[in-house]
Amino acid sequence: MKSVRLPTILEIVCTLGLFLVIVFSFTAFFDLPIQLALFISWFLVILLGFKLGYRYEELQKAITTGISNGLEAILILVAVGALIGTWIAGGVVPTLIYYGLEFIHPSIFLLATLIVCSITSLATGTSWGTVGTAGIAMMAIGEGLGMPLPLVAGAVLSGAYFGDKLSPLSDSTVLAASLSKVEVIAHVRAMLYLDIPAYLITAILFTVAGFIYGGNNTDLEKVEFLKLALLDTFNIQIWMVTPAIFVIVMLAMKKPSVPSIAIGALLGAIWAVVFQGMNVPDAVGTAYNGFSINTGVEFMDKLLNRGGIEGMLGSVAVIIFGLGFGGLLEHLGVLKVIISKFHSFLTSAGNVTLSTIIVAFFANVFGCAMYVSLILTPKIMGESYDNLHIDRRVLARNTEVGGTLTSGMIPWTDNGIFMAGILGVSTFAYVPFMWLSFVSIALAIIYGYTGKCIWYVKQKQGEGQIQQTF
């Protein structure tokens, strides 16, 4: 049997360089689907695997293993697509938009968006569910108020990822903690030292931006027109938001995400029949086909014609190809080889923190999924923290900062595809406004190099004792 070996740095650089060339050329120059670029990239890594001595059967298993690690994300994506379609048809989203326009003052809208999405994400433990529910409502309100949509998307994502990182219900929080060998609650507490100041700084930034954009730029006639158009098209009543309350409560009670969201979608279809006067086949059909209406008003049609499982199939394909690509890279030990070249650099808390964030970011870039980043980073960096006697709570925290908070910044990752598709704003357009992510990254690096909020583990009299240094 032919022996296998790890790839060399030159082989890795050539393979990943070709990957980036293919992805950027397909999307930026040839206007070809990114799904095709990712599929072709599989075979680049497979060829590398052949050169390293692997059999095709092993490589195919690595692909399927990588895909299986993200199947829950795919199921959630499908369920959220169904939910958005039926919630628009049932008047849930239009009601949220209407009351948002009615009560949220333009100058504090961005701050309100940050807070609403933070609370929703904290309660539900899912950034995807938050963006697919509260997020699309806030985007619609922001458009009605004349706000720059990339800025609104930045506020939505900052709130969604803040709650996702701190909620014990979040799969990313549990994954980062468990793979770093840290208790979930201990991980959440450690995150607070970073997230609270980062959140306050982010809130100030969005407040200032809100006063800049929410004053003279607000077209009150457009706001009133949109409210009247919603009233003419839908039955707007406060109890229309019952399906949204149900889903939030179910997720807050730690019920499984997919059935909770699916039941919420079913309630949306029922609401469409009972309160909006749709026939049963059309109402149920919005779960797959999405909501479609022709009001004669371009702005309204653009706002409401979305959702459905069918609209998510492109994103599902990206996630499948991305997870398969990440599974191949993990099986070949690509990131392990890269990090092994920097062991001499990993001599301080600051250097280890910076390296962890970089590794987590590039695991997103080349693994194409947040799950790949959260799985690989603790495995790759854990030994470096142990060698420096740094408590693994710091590893878990830095993994979240580099993995979770950057996952929506890359157009071909699961998060990047989902967020751009749901919010209707391209990834590169909203990235500059993901202020919570940038502030958190900066604070984590500052903590590392100053020693603030870095905890060390010392052994005394045969027992582990944690020494905290601030």
C-alpha positions in Angstrom: 0.0 0.0 0.0 1.4 3.4 -0.9 2.3 5.5 2.1 0.8 9.0 2.5 2.5 12.2 3.5 1.7 15.7 4.5 1.7 18.4 1.8 4.6 20.8 1.5 4.1 24.5 1.8 4.8 25.0 -1.9 2.1 22.4 -2.8 -0.3 24.2 -0.4 0.4 27.6 -1.8 -0.1 26.5 -5.3 -3.3 24.6 -4.6 -4.9 27.4 -2.5 -3.7 30.1 -4.8 -5.4 28.3 -7.8 -8.5 28.0 -5.6 -8.6 31.8 -5.0 -7.9 32.5 -8.7 -10.8 30.3 -9.8 -13.2 31.8 -7.2 -12.4 35.4 -8.0 -12.3 35.0 -11.8 -15.6 33.2 -11.8 -17.4 35.8 -9.7 -15.6 39.0 -10.7 -14.7 38.6 -14.3 -16.7 35.8 -16.0 -20.0 36.2 -14.1 -20.2 32.4 -13.5 -21.8 30.9 -10.5 -19.6 30.4 -7.4 -21.1 27.0 -7.0 -19.3 25.9 -10.1 -16.0 27.4 -8.9 -16.2 25.5 -5.6 -17.1 22.2 -7.4 -14.1 22.5 -9.7 -11.9 23.3 -6.7 -12.7 19.9 -5.3 -10.7 18.3 -8.0 -7.7 20.6 -7.4 -7.5 19.2 -3.9 -8.2 15.7 -5.1 -5.2 15.9 -7.5 -3.1 17.1 -4.5 -4.4 14.1 -2.5 -3.4 11.7 -5.3 0.1 13.2 -5.2 0.3 12.7 -1.4 -0.6 9.0 -1.8 -4.3 9.0 -1.0 -6.8 6.8 -2.8 -9.9 8.3 -4.3 -12.2 6.4 -1.9 -10.5 8.1 1.0 -10.8 11.5 -0.5 -14.5 11.0 -1.4 -15.1 10.0 2.2 -13.4 13.2 3.4 -15.8 15.1 1.2 -18.9 13.4 2.6 -17.5 13.7 6.2 -17.0 17.5 5.7 -20.5 17.8 4.3 -22.1 15.8 7.1 -20.5 18.2 9.6 -22.6 21.0 8.2 -25.9 19.2 7.5 -27.7 20.9 10.4 -26.8 24.3 8.8 -28.3 23.2 5.5 -31.5 22.0 7.2 -31.8 25.3 9.1 -31.3 27.2 5.8 -34.1 25.2 4.1 -36.5 25.8 7.1 -35.7 29.5 7.2 -36.4 29.8 3.5 -39.9 28.2 4.0 -40.5 30.4 7.0 -39.7 33.7 5.2 -42.0 32.8 2.4 -45.0 32.0 4.6 -44.4 34.8 7.0 -44.6 37.4 4.3 -47.7 35.7 2.9 -49.2 35.5 6.4 -48.6 39.2 7.2 -46.1 38.5 9.9 -43.2 40.3 8.3 -45.4 43.1 6.8 -46.8 43.7 10.3 -43.3 43.9 11.8 -42.3 46.4 9.1 -45.4 48.5 9.6 -45.0 48.9 13.4 -41.3 49.5 13.0 -42.0 52.4 10.6 -44.7 53.6 13.0 -42.7 53.7 16.2 -38.9 53.7 15.5 -37.5 57.2 15.1 -35.1 57.4 12.1 -32.2 58.8 14.2 -32.2 55.8 16.6 -33.1 53.3 14.0 -29.6 51.8 13.6 -29.2 51.5 17.4 -32.6 49.9 17.6 -31.7 47.4 14.9 -28.5 46.4 16.8 -30.5 46.0 20.0 -33.5 44.1 18.5 -31.2 41.7 16.6 -29.0 41.2 19.7 -32.0 40.3 21.9 -33.5 38.0 19.3 -30.2 36.2 18.8 -29.5 35.9 22.5 -33.0 34.4 23.1 -32.9 32.0 20.1 -29.2 31.2 19.9 -29.1 31.5 16.1 -27.7 34.3 14.0 -29.4 32.7 10.9 -32.8 32.6 12.5 -32.3 36.2 13.7 -31.3 37.5 10.2 -34.1 35.6 8.6 -36.8 37.0 10.9 -36.0 40.3 12.7 -33.2 41.0 10.2 -35.3 41.2 7.0 -37.9 43.3 8.9 -35.3 45.8 10.0 -33.8 45.9 6.4 -37.3 46.7 5.0 -37.8 49.4 7.7 -34.4 50.9 6.9 -35.2 51.0 3.2 -38.4 52.7 4.0 -36.5 55.3 6.1 -34.0 55.9 3.3 -31.1 54.4 5.2 -28.1 53.0 3.3 -28.8 49.3 3.2 -25.2 48.1 3.7 -25.1 50.1 6.9 -28.4 48.6 8.1 -27.1 45.1 7.2 -24.0 45.9 9.3 -26.2 46.7 12.3 -28.3 43.5 11.8 -25.2 41.3 11.6 -23.5 43.0 14.5 -26.5 42.3 16.7 -27.1 38.8 15.3 -23.4 37.7 15.9 -23.3 39.3 19.3 -26.2 37.2 20.5 -25.0 34.1 18.7 -21.6 34.3 20.5 -23.1 34.8 24.0 -26.1 32.5 23.9 -25.6 29.1 25.6 -28.2 27.9 23.0 -26.0 28.7 20.1 -24.5 25.7 18.2 -21.4 27.8 17.4 -20.9 28.7 21.1 -21.3 25.1 22.2 -19.0 23.9 19.4 -16.2 26.4 20.2 -16.4 25.6 23.9 -16.6 21.8 23.6 -13.7 21.5 21.1 -11.6 23.8 23.3 -12.4 21.5 26.2 -14.2 24.3 28.1 -17.6 24.3 29.9 -20.1 26.3 27.9 -21.1 28.7 30.7 -17.4 29.3 31.5 -16.8 30.1 27.9 -19.8 32.6 27.9 -18.4 34.3 31.0 -15.0 34.6 29.4 -16.6 36.1 26.3 -18.3 38.8 28.4 -14.9 40.5 29.2 -14.5 41.1 25.4 -18.1 41.4 24.2 -19.5 44.0 26.6 -16.9 46.7 25.8 -17.0 45.7 22.1 -20.8 46.0 22.1 -20.8 49.4 23.8 -18.3 50.8 21.3 -20.4 49.4 18.5 -23.6 50.8 19.9 -22.0 54.3 20.1 -20.8 54.0 16.4 -24.3 53.0 15.2 -25.9 55.8 17.3 -23.6 58.4 15.7 -24.3 56.9 12.2 -28.0 57.0 13.0 -28.0 60.7 13.7 -26.0 61.3 10.6 -28.3 59.3 8.2 -31.6 59.5 10.1 -32.1 63.2 9.9 -32.2 65.0 6.6 -32.1 61.9 4.5 -35.4 60.6 5.8 -38.2 60.8 3.2 -41.3 61.0 5.4 -43.6 60.9 2.4 -42.0 57.6 1.3 -42.5 56.3 4.9 -46.2 57.2 4.9 -46.6 55.8 1.4 -45.1 52.5 2.4 -47.3 52.2 5.5 -50.4 52.9 3.4 -49.3 50.4 0.8 -48.8 47.7 3.5 -52.3 48.4 4.9 -53.8 48.2 1.5 -52.1 44.9 0.7 -52.2 43.1 4.0 -54.4 42.7 7.1 -52.1 44.4 9.6 -52.9 43.6 13.2 -50.7 43.2 16.2 -51.6 39.5 16.6 -50.1 38.8 13.2 -46.7 38.5 15.0 -47.8 35.4 17.0 -45.9 33.0 14.8 -42.7 35.1 15.4 -43.3 35.0 19.1 -43.9 31.3 19.0 -40.6 30.6 17.2 -38.6 32.8 19.5 -40.1 31.2 22.6 -39.5 27.7 21.2 -35.9 28.4 20.5 -35.4 30.1 23.8 -36.7 27.0 25.5 -33.9 25.1 23.7 -36.2 23.2 21.4 -34.6 21.8 18.2 -34.1 24.6 15.6 -35.4 22.9 12.5 -38.8 21.7 13.7 -39.3 24.9 15.6 -38.7 27.0 12.5 -40.7 24.6 10.4 -43.8 24.9 12.7 -43.3 28.6 12.5 -43.5 28.4 8.8 -46.7 26.3 9.0 -48.2 28.9 11.3 -47.3 31.5 8.6 -49.2 29.5 6.0 -52.2 29.2 8.3 -52.1 33.0 9.0 -52.1 33.5 5.2 -55.3 31.5 4.8 -57.1 32.8 7.9 -56.1 36.4 8.0 -54.9 37.3 4.5 -57.5 35.5 2.5 -55.2 33.3 0.5 -56.4 29.9 -0.7 -54.7 26.9 0.9 -52.6 25.7 -2.1 -51.1 29.2 -2.7 -50.4 29.7 1.0 -48.7 26.4 1.4 -46.9 26.9 -1.9 -45.1 30.1 -0.6 -43.1 27.8 1.7 -41.3 26.4 -1.4 -41.8 29.0 -4.1 -41.6 32.1 -1.9 -44.1 35.0 -1.8 -44.9 36.8 -5.0 -47.1 39.7 -5.6 -47.4 42.4 -8.3 -48.7 45.6 -6.7 -47.6 47.9 -9.5 -45.2 49.6 -7.1 -41.6 48.5 -7.8 -40.4 49.3 -4.3 -43.1 47.2 -2.7 -42.6 44.3 -5.0 -38.9 44.3 -4.4 -39.5 44.4 -0.6 -42.0 41.5 -0.5 -41.1 39.1 -3.3 -38.7 36.8 -1.5 -38.4 33.7 0.6 -39.1 30.0 -0.1 -37.1 26.9 -0.2 -36.5 27.2 -3.9 -34.7 30.6 -3.3 -32.3 28.9 -0.9 -31.2 26.0 -3.2 -28.3 28.1 -4.6 -27.1 28.7 -1.1 -27.5 25.1 -0.2 -25.3 24.1 -3.2 -22.6 26.6 -2.1 -22.6 25.2 1.4 -22.4 21.6 0.2 -19.5 22.3 -2.1 -17.8 24.5 0.5 -18.1 21.9 3.2 -16.7 19.2 0.9 -13.8 21.4 0.0 -13.1 22.0 3.7 -13.4 18.3 4.5 -10.7 17.6 1.9 -8.3 20.3 3.3 -8.8 19.0 6.8 -8.1 15.4 5.8 -4.9 16.3 4.0 -3.7 18.3 7.0 -3.3 21.6 5.0 -3.8 24.0 7.9 -1.8 21.9 10.3 1.2 22.1 8.0 0.8 25.9 7.7 0.7 26.5 11.4 3.6 24.1 12.0 5.8 26.6 10.2 5.0 29.3 12.7 5.7 27.4 16.0 8.7 29.6 16.7 6.5 32.6 16.5 4.0 31.3 19.1 5.9 32.4 22.2 3.6 34.9 23.8 -0.1 35.4 24.5 -0.3 38.2 22.0 1.3 36.1 19.2 -0.9 33.1 20.0 -4.0 35.3 20.0 -3.1 36.9 16.6 -2.3 33.5 15.1 -5.5 31.9 16.4 -7.6 34.7 14.8 -5.7 34.4 11.5 -6.0 30.6 11.5 -9.8 30.8 12.2 -10.2 33.4 9.5 -8.4 31.4 6.8 -10.2 28.2 7.9 -13.3 30.2 6.9 -11.7 31.3 3.6 -10.6 27.8 2.6 -13.0 25.7 4.6 -16.0 27.7 3.2 -18.0 27.2 6.4 -18.0 28.5 10.0 -18.2 25.0 11.3 -14.9 24.1 9.6 -13.3 27.0 11.3 -14.7 26.2 14.8 -13.7 22.6 14.4 -10.2 23.0 13.0 -8.9 26.1 15.0 -9.0 24.5 18.5 -7.4 21.4 17.2 -4.6 23.3 15.5 -4.0 25.9 18.2 -4.7 24.0 21.4 -1.2 22.8 22.0 0.2 26.3 21.7 -2.0 27.5 24.5 -1.1 24.5 26.7 2.6 25.1 26.1 2.2 28.7 27.4 -0.1 27.6 30.2 -2.8 29.8 28.9 -6.3 28.8 30.0 -8.3 27.3 27.2 -11.1 29.7 27.8 -8.9 32.2 26.0 -8.6 29.7 23.1 -12.4 29.3 22.9 -12.8 33.1 23.0 -10.3 33.7 20.3 -11.7 30.9 18.1 -15.1 32.6 18.3 -13.6 36.0 17.4 -11.7 34.7 14.4 -14.2 32.1 13.4 -17.8 33.1 14.1 -17.3 36.9 13.7 -15.5 36.7 10.3 -17.7 33.9 8.8 -20.1 36.4 7.2 -17.2 38.4 5.6 -16.4 35.9 2.9 -18.7 35.7 -0.1 -18.3 31.9 -0.6 -18.8 30.7 3.0 -22.1 29.3 4.3 -22.6 32.5 6.4 -21.6 34.9 3.6 -23.9 33.3 1.1 -26.8 33.1 3.5 -26.5 36.7 4.9 -26.1 38.3 1.5 -29.0 36.3 0.1 -31.4 37.1 2.9 -30.5 40.7 3.4 -30.3 41.5 -0.3 -26.9 43.2 0.1 -23.7 41.9 -1.4 -21.0 40.6 1.1 -18.4 43.2 0.1 -21.0 46.0 0.5 -21.9 45.2 4.1 -18.5 44.0 5.4 -17.2 47.5 6.1 -20.1 48.0 8.5 -19.7 44.8 10.5 -18.4 47.0 13.3 -18.8 44.6 16.1 -16.5 42.1 14.4 -13.8 44.6 13.8 -13.9 46.1 17.3 -13.9 42.6 18.8 -10.9 41.5 16.8 -9.0 44.7 17.7 -9.8 44.2 21.4 -8.8 40.5 21.4 -5.4 41.4 19.9 -5.0 44.3 22.4 -5.9 41.9 25.3 -3.3 39.4 24.0 -0.4 41.8 23.8 -1.2 43.7 27.0 -2.1 40.6 29.1 -5.5 42.0 30.0 -8.2 39.4 30.5 -5.8 36.6 29.8 -5.9 33.7 32.3 -3.1 31.3 33.0 -3.2 27.8 34.5 -0.6 26.9 37.2 -0.1 23.6 39.0 0.2 23.8 42.8 0.5 20.9 45.1 -0.7 18.5 42.4 -3.9 20.5 41.8 -4.8 22.8 38.9 -5.3 26.4 40.1 -6.3 29.1 37.8 -4.5 32.4 38.1 -6.2 35.4 36.5 -4.1 38.3 35.3 -5.7 41.6 34.3 
